[in-house]
Amino acid sequence: MDVLGIDISSSGIKGRIVDTEKGELLSDQFSTPPLDETAPHKVLARFHDVVNKHFRWDGPVGCAFPAAVNRGVVLSTKRIENAWVDADASQLFSEIIDNPVSVINDSDATGIAEMRFGSGKNHHEGTIIVLTVGIGIGSALFRDGLLVPNTELGLIEMKGVTLEQYASNKTRKEEGIRKKTWGKRLQAILEKLETVFHPDLFILGGELSKKAEKTFPYIRVNTGFKAASFLNDASIVGAAIVASTETEEVTSS
């Protein structure tokens, strides 16, 4: 099934058409400028422009959203306007574009893509932690191939700050940290997660996956780790997969 995958973040709204049966990207990426405001009406208007005006899309849409989400309803917000709390984002997005929209936490979407078609596709047993290291540090936790939704492991505290404050790509840029030092900070947060979850594999995505060759040699942990396969497109692919699954369930019921 071909599905339009959308990723929403403060850096903008980006989208690509995805073949969800193969995990292949069928279009170039379209991105908006950064979102200066993330109030619902602002995001909805920009979402409409991307889906209806740029892609002229008629069909299911999967949306990776920067908040905890349950059945399309926003549970809490750390990276977007508080007015989204308790909003039925799936319904709001569906109404604004007149097409069905499935909404999922952005890091969970990344994890789904990596587990289905990427670096985790052959790992169906044990505990897998997918981390998206970018402006913050998002997470997706899988046990025996099943997603434990809406984990926010980047908000765990260590040394008086959260993991994402300590080792995100944003922190690296703001502090002018060299790759070796950044690698050691990443190692520290992986060691922290090892003591809590004892995972079988880490999959590291976001901006970090683009710099894997320069950063990974400085990371030494007991657990194996891999770079995410889809780089910054993982959330788009994962959101599209969720939309295709929900569409098939509706069709078959």
Protein Blocks (a to p, Z undefined) as FASTA:
>chain_A
ZZddddddfkbccdddddfknopafbdcddddddfbfcfklmmmmmmmmmmmmnopacdd
ddddfbddeehiafbdfkbcfklgopafklmmmmmnopacddddfklmmmmmmmmmmmml
mmcgdjdddddddfbccddddeehiacehiafklpceehiafklmmpmklmmmnopafkl
mmmmmmmmmmmmmmmnopabdcdehjllmmmmmmmmmpccfbdcdddfklmmlmmmmmmm
mmmmmmmmmmmZZ
